[in-house]
Each structure stands twice: as C-alpha cells, then as structure tokens.
C-alpha cells in the first residue's frame, strides 16, 4: 500500500479527515524552508503539498506568487527543493509528500529525468498545475515509469464525464477545487457541491482533498461535511511565513498553532 493509502486508511479508522498544508520549497530561504516543513509535520500535518519555485505560477494568487519570488531570489530551484525533500524524508519515512509544479519546469529537465529525480528523493505524487487531464498522457506515462502518483484537479464546474476521467486517472488523491480561479484566501471559500464528491466517489476516485481558500477550521469542517476526505491550505500558511520573515521563532510558533487548530477540526466532535 502506498503512503497515501496507509495514511487515509488510518484516518478512516479514527474517523478523521486529513489536513494538508502547502508551502513553496525554498521560501523564504532554503534553510528556513526545511525548518518550516519539519514544524508543519511535528504540529500534526497528515501529508504535505510542496511547490517547486517557478517564475510564472499562473494558477496561484499573489500570496503564493510572492513566495515563489522569495524562493527564487534565495537561490532555490529543483535541486535545492529535492534535497530538502530528501532530508525530510529520512526523518519522516511515512508521511506522503506531493509536489505541485508547472509543465515548463518539468519539460525543461525532461520528463524522465524529472520524475526519476522526484522518485529518488522519496516524493509520492506530482500535480502539474497547468496540464489538464486531456493533455496529461505523457506526464502520466513518465510518472508511472518511476512509480510516482499523478494528481489531477477536479474543478467545481466540471462535467460528469470530466469528473469520471479525473477519478479514473488520479492516484493518491484528487485535488477538488472549492471554487474557480487562482489560489488565495481573499475571496473566502465555497462549500463544494455534495454531488461533485459523490460523482468522484461513485467513479472509483481515490480520496478527495478540497483546496483553494481553506483558511480556517470552519472551512475544514465544511469540506468534511460535504464529503471530502480532507483539506489543503496554501495561501493561509504562506501568509504566516510572509508576515513573520524577520522573526523565525514567531513564524514557526504561528505555523505550529495554525496547523494544530486546522488538524483539530478534522477530528470527530470538532466544531
């Protein structure tokens, strides 16, 4: 069983949902980034979604765009990011680690070189944010050759046919969008339609994680109440990093508190 399979099985046994924070690798610098990731895990994150810094992150709002700029300015890139994962994996052997990337980054290294490097450091999945299902065959094939799970996005307005395709081709989990648009918390979050979750589940999808605009324990509860298996929070996490760049101790303390509060919302009786 994959790491995702083991984690979700354990959560189901305990009646819990998953809480998965997102950060950009190398933000605000390489050394601090690794300490941030370890803090997120120690605070109770069930899995990680990590972004590889990229100059044109078109699916992301201003908060995560700024994180990419900070990481690139600090000299972070594919090699530095993968090395962070390698070091973290050595101390956290069971946590699922997913990468969010953009197609140009993958293409620039070559698909097999990229997915081979991802597998070598112990990452579990890759979501190519700007490659929809209908264009993902080459990426899926390369992922399969290296034992990496391909993750696909289920938009809130997708047709039933598209949702069935996402369910069929995804491994590890499905990234279910709370709303259309780019990442960020500015617009709040919309509770996903129960019908979307049911369609994915009926089509045999792996667990669904709700993302985009997840910024509070109430958002996590809404996601679980709608039938999702967990929630991903990105911009709210990255904003804490942005706000406390000059005080690492305060940054890590706020991140720890945030993860603990969000994880608590996934447990039975929360809310």
C-alpha positions as CSV (number, residue, x, y, z in Angstrom):
1,X,0.0,0.0,0.0
2,X,1.2,3.5,-0.9
3,X,1.9,6.1,1.8
4,X,-1.3,7.9,0.8
5,X,-3.2,4.6,1.1
6,X,-1.8,3.9,4.6
7,X,-2.5,7.5,5.8
8,X,-6.1,7.6,4.5
9,X,-6.8,4.1,5.9
10,X,-5.6,5.2,9.3
11,X,-7.6,8.4,9.2
12,X,-10.7,6.5,8.3
13,X,-10.2,4.1,11.2
14,X,-10.0,7.1,13.6
15,X,-12.9,8.9,12.0
16,X,-10.7,11.8,11.0
17,X,-10.2,13.9,7.9
18,X,-6.8,14.9,6.5
19,X,-5.2,18.3,6.9
20,X,-2.5,19.0,4.3
21,X,-0.6,22.3,4.3
22,X,1.1,23.7,1.3
23,X,4.4,25.7,1.2
24,X,6.8,26.7,-1.6
25,X,10.2,25.0,-1.3
26,X,12.9,27.5,-0.5
27,X,10.6,30.2,0.9
28,X,11.9,32.4,2.5
29,X,15.3,30.7,2.1
30,X,16.5,27.1,1.8
31,X,17.4,26.6,5.5
32,X,14.3,28.2,6.9
33,X,12.1,26.3,4.5
34,X,13.3,23.0,5.8
35,X,12.6,24.1,9.4
36,X,9.2,25.2,8.3
37,X,8.4,21.8,6.8
38,X,9.5,20.0,9.8
39,X,7.4,22.3,12.0
40,X,4.3,21.6,9.9
41,X,4.8,17.8,10.3
42,X,5.6,18.0,14.0
43,X,2.4,20.0,14.5
44,X,0.3,17.2,13.1
45,X,0.0,17.6,9.3
46,X,-1.1,14.4,7.7
47,X,0.7,15.0,4.4
48,X,2.4,17.8,2.6
49,X,1.9,19.5,-0.7
50,X,5.1,21.4,-1.7
51,X,5.6,23.8,-4.6
52,X,8.8,23.9,-6.6
53,X,9.6,27.6,-7.2
54,X,8.7,28.8,-10.7
55,X,8.9,32.2,-12.3
56,X,5.3,32.2,-13.7
57,X,2.9,30.3,-11.4
58,X,-0.2,31.0,-13.3
59,X,-2.6,29.0,-11.1
60,X,-1.5,30.9,-7.9
61,X,-2.7,34.2,-6.5
62,X,-0.4,37.0,-5.2
63,X,0.5,35.4,-1.9
64,X,2.0,32.2,-3.4
65,X,3.4,34.2,-6.3
66,X,5.4,36.2,-3.8
67,X,6.6,33.0,-2.1
68,X,7.9,31.8,-5.5
69,X,9.8,35.1,-5.9
70,X,11.3,34.9,-2.5
71,X,12.4,31.3,-3.0
72,X,14.0,32.0,-6.4
73,X,15.8,35.1,-5.0
74,X,17.2,32.8,-2.3
75,X,18.6,30.5,-4.9
76,X,16.1,27.7,-4.6
77,X,15.3,25.6,-7.6
78,X,14.7,21.9,-8.5
79,X,17.9,20.6,-7.0
80,X,17.6,22.6,-3.7
81,X,13.9,21.6,-3.4
82,X,14.5,17.9,-4.0
83,X,17.4,18.0,-1.5
84,X,15.0,19.4,1.2
85,X,12.6,16.6,0.5
86,X,15.4,14.0,0.7
87,X,16.5,15.2,4.1
88,X,12.9,15.5,5.4
89,X,12.1,12.0,4.1
90,X,14.9,10.5,6.1
91,X,13.3,11.6,9.4
92,X,9.6,11.2,8.3
93,X,9.5,8.0,6.4
94,X,5.7,7.5,6.4
95,X,4.3,11.0,5.5
96,X,3.0,11.4,2.0
97,X,4.8,14.2,0.1
98,X,3.3,15.7,-3.0
99,X,4.7,18.2,-5.4
100,X,2.9,21.0,-7.3
101,X,4.8,22.0,-10.4
102,X,4.3,23.7,-13.8
103,X,4.7,22.0,-17.1
104,X,7.6,24.2,-18.4
105,X,9.6,23.2,-15.3
106,X,9.1,19.5,-16.0
107,X,9.8,19.9,-19.7
108,X,13.0,21.9,-19.1
109,X,14.6,18.9,-17.3
110,X,13.0,16.2,-19.4
111,X,10.1,14.1,-18.2
112,X,12.0,11.0,-17.2
113,X,14.8,13.0,-15.6
114,X,12.3,15.0,-13.6
115,X,10.1,12.1,-12.4
116,X,13.2,10.0,-11.7
117,X,14.6,12.7,-9.5
118,X,11.3,13.1,-7.7
119,X,11.1,9.3,-7.0
120,X,14.7,9.2,-5.9
121,X,14.2,11.6,-3.0
122,X,11.0,9.8,-1.8
123,X,8.3,12.2,-3.1
124,X,5.0,10.4,-3.7
125,X,3.0,12.4,-6.2
126,X,3.1,15.2,-8.7
127,X,0.4,17.6,-9.7
128,X,1.2,19.6,-12.9
129,X,-1.0,22.6,-12.3
130,X,-1.3,23.8,-15.9
131,X,-1.8,20.4,-17.5
132,X,-5.4,19.4,-17.7
133,X,-6.5,15.7,-17.9
134,X,-6.9,15.7,-21.7
135,X,-3.2,16.7,-22.1
136,X,-1.7,14.7,-19.3
137,X,-0.9,11.4,-21.0
138,X,2.8,12.0,-21.5
139,X,3.2,13.1,-17.9
140,X,1.1,10.2,-16.6
141,X,3.3,7.7,-18.5
142,X,6.5,9.2,-17.2
143,X,5.1,9.2,-13.6
144,X,4.1,5.6,-14.0
145,X,7.6,4.6,-15.2
146,X,9.0,6.0,-12.0
147,X,6.3,4.9,-9.5
148,X,5.1,8.5,-8.9
149,X,1.3,9.1,-8.5
150,X,-0.2,11.6,-10.9
151,X,-2.6,14.0,-9.3
152,X,-5.4,15.7,-11.2
153,X,-7.6,18.7,-10.4
154,X,-11.4,18.4,-10.3
155,X,-12.8,21.8,-11.0
156,X,-16.1,22.8,-9.3
157,X,-17.9,23.3,-12.7
158,X,-16.6,20.1,-14.4
159,X,-18.9,17.9,-16.4
160,X,-19.7,14.5,-15.1
161,X,-17.6,13.0,-17.9
162,X,-14.6,15.0,-16.9
163,X,-15.0,14.1,-13.3
164,X,-15.2,10.4,-14.2
165,X,-11.9,10.9,-16.1
166,X,-10.2,12.6,-13.2
167,X,-11.4,9.8,-10.9
168,X,-10.1,7.1,-13.3
169,X,-6.7,8.6,-13.9
170,X,-5.8,10.0,-10.5
171,X,-3.7,8.2,-8.0
172,X,-3.1,9.1,-4.3
173,X,-5.8,11.7,-4.1
174,X,-7.9,14.1,-6.2
175,X,-7.4,17.8,-5.8
176,X,-11.0,19.1,-5.6
177,X,-11.3,22.9,-6.1
178,X,-13.6,24.8,-3.7
179,X,-14.0,27.5,-6.4
180,X,-12.8,28.5,-9.8
181,X,-9.9,31.0,-10.2
182,X,-6.4,31.2,-8.6
183,X,-5.3,30.2,-5.2
184,X,-5.8,32.6,-2.3
185,X,-8.0,33.3,0.7
186,X,-9.2,36.8,-0.3
187,X,-12.5,35.5,-1.8
188,X,-13.3,33.1,1.0
189,X,-14.3,29.6,0.2
190,X,-17.4,28.0,-1.2
191,X,-18.7,24.7,0.2
192,X,-18.3,22.1,-2.6
193,X,-21.4,20.5,-4.0
194,X,-22.1,17.1,-2.5
195,X,-22.9,15.9,-6.0
196,X,-19.3,16.5,-7.2
197,X,-17.9,14.5,-4.3
198,X,-20.4,11.7,-4.9
199,X,-19.7,11.6,-8.6
200,X,-15.9,11.2,-7.9
201,X,-16.5,8.6,-5.3
202,X,-19.0,6.6,-7.4
203,X,-16.4,6.6,-10.3
204,X,-13.9,5.0,-8.0
205,X,-11.7,8.1,-7.3
206,X,-9.0,8.0,-4.6
207,X,-9.7,10.2,-1.6
208,X,-10.6,13.8,-2.4
209,X,-8.9,16.8,-0.8
210,X,-10.5,20.2,-1.0
211,X,-8.3,23.2,-1.9
212,X,-8.4,26.9,-2.7
213,X,-9.4,29.3,0.0
214,X,-9.1,26.9,3.0
215,X,-8.1,29.4,5.8
216,X,-9.9,28.4,9.0
217,X,-11.1,25.4,11.0
218,X,-14.7,26.2,9.8
219,X,-13.5,25.8,6.2
220,X,-12.1,22.4,7.1
221,X,-15.3,21.3,8.7
222,X,-17.3,22.5,5.7
223,X,-15.1,20.4,3.4
224,X,-15.6,17.3,5.5
225,X,-19.3,17.9,5.9
226,X,-19.6,18.0,2.1
227,X,-18.0,14.6,1.9
228,X,-14.4,15.4,1.1
229,X,-11.7,13.3,2.8
230,X,-9.6,16.3,3.9
231,X,-8.5,19.8,3.1
232,X,-5.4,21.5,1.7
233,X,-4.4,25.0,2.9
234,X,-1.8,27.0,1.0
235,X,-2.2,30.8,1.0
236,X,-3.1,31.0,4.7
237,X,0.0,29.0,5.6
238,X,2.2,31.0,3.2
239,X,0.9,34.3,4.6
240,X,2.1,33.4,8.0
241,X,5.6,32.9,6.5
242,X,5.3,36.3,4.7
243,X,4.2,38.2,7.8
244,X,7.0,36.8,10.1
245,X,10.0,36.8,7.8
246,X,12.0,38.8,10.3
247,X,11.3,36.7,13.3
248,X,11.7,32.9,12.7
249,X,10.7,31.9,16.2
250,X,7.4,33.8,15.9
251,X,6.9,32.4,12.4
252,X,7.3,28.8,13.5
253,X,5.2,29.3,16.6
254,X,2.3,30.7,14.5
255,X,2.6,27.9,11.9
256,X,2.5,25.3,14.7
257,X,-0.6,26.9,16.2
258,X,-2.3,27.1,12.8
259,X,-1.7,23.5,11.9
260,X,-2.8,22.3,15.3
261,X,-6.1,24.3,15.0
262,X,-6.8,23.1,11.5
263,X,-6.0,19.5,12.3
264,X,-8.2,19.6,15.4
265,X,-11.1,20.5,13.1
266,X,-10.7,17.1,11.3
267,X,-11.4,15.1,14.4
268,X,-14.7,13.6,15.5
269,X,-16.7,16.1,17.5
270,X,-14.9,19.1,16.2
271,X,-16.9,22.2,15.7
